[in-house]
């Protein structure tokens, strides 16, 4: 309906993203033997191992990702397009 102009000329689109997870502080833990923690961190600043910095949760740490915007942003911006 927007693309065909059926509802009139679009003047503004507002898209919201959730704030992301709010947890912590976390306690350092021993690195699992199957994980190369130095390799996992790459060029990010070196920190102690936290399970919350790995796998599904890495996207909430700005050292490894851009947070919710780079994780969900494209999907939510599609809604506005």
Secondary structure as UniProt FT lines:
FT   TURN            2..7
FT   TURN            33..34
FT   HELIX           37..41
FT   TURN            42..43
FT   HELIX           51..53
FT   HELIX           55..60
FT   TURN            62..64
FT   HELIX           68..80
//
